[in-house]
Amino acid sequence: MGLLQQTIDSITKLDEKVVKEAWKRIDNLTKPIGSLGVLEEIASKMAGITGKVFPKINNKNIIIMCADNGVIEEDVTNCPREVTKIVTNNFTKDITGVAVLSKFVNSNITVVDVGVDHDFENTKIINKKIMYGTKNMTKEPAMTREDTIKAIEVGIEIVDKLSKQGVDIFGTGEMGVGNTTTSAAVLSVLCDLSPEVTTGKGSGITEKQLLCKENAIKKAISINNPNKDDVIDVLSKVGGLDIAGLCGCFLGAAKNKIPIVIDGFIASTAALCAYRLNPLCKNYMFASHLSAEPAAAYILKEIGLESMLNLKMRLGEGSGCPLAFNIIESALYTMENMGSFEDAKLNSDKYIDIR
């Protein structure tokens, strides 16, 4: 049995006993029951993930999967291919959006080359290259099934290693010119949605390019005929190495019982793939923000998650994760340090249950 299947089979439910203990604590805090809304839900879910009523976050890490996509030959983006290698390298210079926000919240980032069309001489970039970008999915499958599994297992391996190093919470980011096209294609197949619904303007393409993007997705699906009931088949035929790698991160985090935050549209697509492989993954996921890409809402609805924020962001990179880290830490700090009804000398019977 390979690493992927072992990981899928090892994912378990949350610790319901600890969840109940956490809710007992939360409902006894000096406030109307349910009045802290989503913060209470975050705290109870974190308890179930970690098995601790008062979990701590001391080591945050955002994993950024980087890869090129052959479909850019179809005029689906206004960014040249070389942008992938440039931005991938810039992640290590602390000048990108995710790098700056991560520094602000004291989070590390892990940059992984899973398929960039370039050989880096940067020791801060982890070389897990499977191929120099995918093939053009409008002409043939983006990659083989075997390479897709390898990419997913890269994500699992990275999470396994960081888990052993004491990471308490993960974020998910990506870099790859053309990856909103591959994400839209994967979503179209998995959820039976038309490309007109799943396709957005990504990095800011023209109306003409948007039409090219929609047509490229339609053509790729028609030519490759991916099986919507087989996530690996869908990813291999119309997906990307970065999406597959992030899918592995979500699976690996769930296996290791560590919370993991979804960033934007591409990361959400990867989360959906992991969810389809094992629905229990959902229990370990937190959605950071609602991407400005129009189809992002469909993905979260499909998984059954709600975003914490809606800031009209569409940068990608994992830039929404630091903001979510702050909210999660705020929830944990509040639930541990807020006084109880007894501390406040209040009668809890006078409070209305609005949850």
C-alpha positions in Angstrom: 0.0 0.0 0.0 1.4 3.4 -1.0 1.7 6.5 1.1 -1.4 8.1 -0.4 -3.7 5.3 0.4 -2.2 4.8 3.9 -2.8 8.4 4.6 -6.4 8.4 3.3 -7.1 5.3 5.5 -5.5 6.7 8.6 -7.7 9.9 8.9 -10.1 9.7 11.9 -12.9 11.8 13.4 -12.4 14.6 15.9 -12.1 13.7 19.6 -15.8 14.2 20.5 -15.1 13.8 24.2 -12.8 16.8 24.2 -15.1 18.7 22.0 -17.9 18.3 24.6 -15.5 19.4 27.4 -14.5 22.4 25.3 -18.2 23.4 24.8 -18.8 23.0 28.5 -16.0 25.4 29.3 -17.2 27.8 26.5 -20.8 27.8 27.7 -19.7 28.6 31.2 -17.8 31.7 30.3 -19.1 35.1 31.4 -21.2 35.9 28.4 -24.5 35.1 26.8 -24.3 31.5 25.5 -23.2 31.5 21.8 -22.5 35.2 21.8 -19.0 34.9 20.5 -20.3 33.1 17.5 -17.7 31.6 15.2 -14.9 32.2 17.7 -16.6 29.6 19.9 -16.9 27.2 17.0 -13.2 27.6 16.2 -12.2 26.9 19.8 -14.3 23.8 20.1 -13.1 22.5 16.7 -9.5 23.1 17.6 -10.0 21.2 20.8 -11.4 18.2 18.9 -8.4 18.3 16.5 -5.7 18.5 19.1 -7.4 16.5 21.9 -6.8 19.5 24.2 -9.4 21.8 25.7 -6.8 24.6 25.7 -4.6 24.0 22.7 -1.6 26.2 22.0 -0.2 27.5 18.8 3.5 28.1 18.9 4.7 27.1 15.4 2.8 28.3 12.4 3.8 27.3 8.8 2.4 28.1 5.4 3.3 25.6 2.7 3.6 27.1 -0.8 3.4 24.6 -3.7 4.9 26.0 -6.9 4.5 24.7 -10.4 4.0 25.7 -14.1 1.1 24.8 -16.3 1.2 23.9 -19.9 -2.3 25.3 -20.6 -0.9 28.9 -20.6 -0.2 28.2 -24.3 -3.9 28.9 -24.9 -3.8 32.6 -24.0 -5.6 32.1 -20.7 -3.4 34.5 -18.8 -1.6 37.8 -19.2 1.4 36.7 -17.2 4.4 35.1 -18.9 5.6 31.7 -17.8 8.7 33.1 -16.2 6.6 34.8 -13.5 6.3 31.4 -11.8 10.0 31.1 -11.2 10.5 34.8 -10.3 7.8 34.8 -7.7 8.8 31.4 -6.4 12.3 32.8 -5.8 10.9 36.0 -4.3 9.0 34.1 -1.6 12.4 33.5 0.0 13.2 37.3 0.0 10.4 38.3 2.3 9.0 40.8 -0.2 5.8 39.0 -1.4 2.4 39.5 0.1 2.3 36.1 1.9 5.9 36.6 3.2 5.1 40.0 4.7 1.9 38.9 6.3 3.5 35.8 7.6 6.3 37.8 9.2 3.7 40.1 10.8 2.0 37.1 12.6 5.3 35.3 13.3 4.6 32.4 10.8 7.2 30.5 8.8 6.7 29.7 5.1 7.9 26.6 3.3 8.5 27.0 -0.4 8.3 23.8 -2.5 9.2 23.4 -6.1 6.9 20.6 -7.2 7.0 21.4 -10.9 8.5 24.8 -11.9 10.0 25.1 -15.3 13.4 26.2 -13.8 16.2 24.7 -11.8 16.7 26.8 -8.7 20.0 27.3 -6.9 18.2 28.6 -3.8 18.6 26.4 -0.8 15.5 28.0 0.7 13.4 26.3 -1.9 12.7 22.6 -1.4 13.3 20.7 -4.6 10.5 18.1 -5.0 10.2 18.7 -8.8 8.3 15.9 -10.5 8.4 17.5 -14.0 9.1 20.9 -15.5 5.4 22.0 -15.6 2.4 20.0 -16.8 1.5 19.4 -20.4 -1.1 21.4 -22.3 -4.3 19.9 -21.1 -6.2 21.1 -24.2 -4.1 18.6 -26.3 -3.4 15.7 -23.9 -3.6 14.9 -20.2 -1.8 17.4 -18.0 0.2 14.6 -16.4 0.2 10.9 -15.8 -1.7 9.3 -13.0 1.5 8.2 -11.5 3.0 11.7 -11.5 -0.3 13.0 -9.9 0.0 10.6 -7.0 3.7 11.5 -6.6 2.7 15.2 -6.3 0.0 14.4 -3.7 2.6 12.4 -1.8 5.0 15.3 -1.9 2.4 17.3 0.1 2.0 14.5 2.6 5.7 14.1 3.0 6.3 17.8 3.6 3.5 17.9 6.2 4.8 14.7 7.9 8.3 16.3 8.2 7.1 19.6 9.5 4.8 17.9 12.0 7.7 16.1 13.5 9.4 19.5 13.8 6.5 20.7 16.0 4.3 22.7 13.6 1.0 23.4 15.3 -1.0 24.8 12.4 -0.5 24.8 8.6 -1.5 27.3 5.9 -1.7 26.5 2.2 -0.4 28.6 -0.7 0.6 28.3 -4.3 2.3 29.8 -7.2 1.9 28.9 -10.8 0.9 30.9 -13.9 -2.3 29.5 -15.3 -3.4 27.7 -12.1 -6.8 29.5 -11.9 -7.5 27.8 -15.2 -6.6 24.3 -14.0 -8.5 24.9 -10.7 -11.6 26.0 -12.7 -11.3 22.9 -14.8 -11.1 20.6 -11.8 -14.0 22.2 -10.2 -16.1 22.0 -13.3 -15.6 18.3 -13.5 -16.0 17.5 -9.8 -19.1 19.5 -9.3 -20.7 19.3 -12.7 -20.5 23.1 -13.2 -20.0 24.8 -16.6 -16.7 26.7 -17.2 -18.8 29.9 -17.5 -19.6 29.5 -13.8 -16.2 28.3 -12.5 -14.0 30.6 -14.6 -12.9 34.0 -13.4 -10.4 36.6 -14.5 -7.6 35.4 -12.3 -4.7 37.9 -12.5 -6.9 40.4 -14.4 -7.3 39.1 -17.9 -9.4 40.8 -20.6 -12.9 39.7 -21.7 -11.3 38.2 -24.8 -8.9 36.2 -22.7 -11.7 35.1 -20.4 -13.5 33.6 -23.4 -10.2 31.8 -24.4 -9.9 30.5 -20.8 -13.5 29.1 -20.8 -13.0 27.5 -24.2 -9.7 26.0 -23.2 -11.3 24.4 -20.2 -14.2 23.1 -22.3 -11.8 21.6 -24.8 -9.6 20.0 -22.1 -12.6 18.4 -20.5 -13.9 17.2 -23.9 -10.6 15.8 -25.1 -9.5 14.1 -21.8 -12.9 13.0 -20.6 -12.0 12.9 -16.9 -13.9 10.7 -14.5 -15.6 12.9 -12.0 -15.8 10.1 -9.5 -12.1 9.6 -9.6 -10.2 12.6 -8.1 -6.8 11.3 -9.2 -8.1 11.0 -12.8 -9.5 14.5 -12.7 -6.3 16.0 -11.3 -4.1 14.1 -13.8 -6.1 15.1 -16.8 -7.1 18.8 -16.2 -5.3 19.7 -12.9 -1.9 20.9 -11.9 1.1 19.8 -9.8 0.5 22.6 -7.3 -3.1 21.6 -6.7 -2.1 18.0 -6.3 0.7 18.9 -3.8 -1.7 21.0 -1.7 -4.3 18.1 -1.8 -1.6 16.1 -0.1 -1.0 18.8 2.5 -4.7 18.6 3.5 -4.6 14.9 3.7 -1.3 14.9 5.7 -2.6 17.5 8.2 -5.7 15.4 8.8 -3.6 12.3 9.3 -1.3 14.1 11.8 -4.3 15.7 13.5 -3.1 19.2 12.9 -5.3 22.1 11.8 -4.8 23.5 8.3 -6.0 26.7 6.8 -7.4 27.1 3.2 -6.3 30.2 1.3 -8.1 31.2 -1.9 -9.5 29.6 -5.0 -6.6 27.2 -5.9 -6.1 26.1 -2.3 -9.9 25.6 -2.0 -9.9 23.4 -5.1 -7.1 21.3 -3.6 -9.1 21.1 -0.3 -12.1 19.9 -2.3 -10.0 17.1 -3.9 -8.8 16.0 -0.4 -12.4 16.1 0.9 -13.5 13.9 -2.0 -10.7 11.4 -1.2 -11.8 11.3 2.5 -14.6 13.5 3.8 -13.1 13.4 7.3 -10.5 15.9 6.1 -13.1 18.6 6.5 -12.8 18.4 10.3 -9.2 19.6 10.1 -9.8 22.5 7.7 -10.5 26.2 8.3 -11.4 28.5 5.5 -9.5 31.8 5.8 -11.3 34.1 3.3 -13.8 34.1 0.4 -11.7 34.6 -2.7 -12.9 37.2 -5.2 -12.8 34.4 -7.8 -16.5 33.9 -8.5 -16.5 30.1 -8.1 -14.8 30.1 -4.7 -18.2 30.1 -2.9 -19.2 26.9 -4.7 -16.2 25.1 -3.3 -16.8 26.0 0.3 -20.4 25.2 0.0 -19.6 21.8 -1.4 -17.1 21.0 1.4 -19.5 22.5 4.0 -17.2 25.3 5.3 -17.6 29.0 5.8 -14.9 31.6 5.4 -13.8 33.7 8.3 -13.3 36.8 6.2 -14.4 38.4 3.0 -11.8 41.1 2.1 -12.2 40.8 -1.7 -8.7 39.3 -1.9 -7.5 37.3 -4.9 -3.7 37.3 -4.5 -3.2 33.7 -3.7 0.2 32.7 -2.4 -1.4 31.7 1.0 -1.9 35.4 1.8 -5.2 34.8 3.6 -3.7 32.3 6.0 -1.9 34.7 8.3 -5.1 36.6 8.8 -6.9 33.4 9.7 -4.1 32.4 12.1 -4.7 35.6 14.0 -8.4 34.9 14.3 -7.8 31.3 15.4 -5.3 32.4 18.0 -7.7 35.1 19.3 -10.4 32.4 19.7 -8.1 30.2 21.7 -6.8 33.0 23.9 -10.3 34.2 24.7 -11.7 30.9 25.6 -8.7 30.1 27.9 -8.5 33.5 29.6 -12.1 34.7 29.9 -13.7 34.3 33.3 -16.5 31.9 34.1 -19.9 32.8 35.5 -18.6 31.8 38.9 -15.6 34.2 38.5 -17.9 37.0 37.5 -20.4 36.2 40.3 -23.3 35.9 37.7 -26.1 33.4 37.5 -25.8 31.5 34.3 -29.5 30.7 34.3 -30.3 34.3 33.4 -28.5 34.0 30.1 -30.4 33.0 27.0 -29.0 30.2 24.7 -28.8 31.8 21.3 -26.5 29.3 19.7 
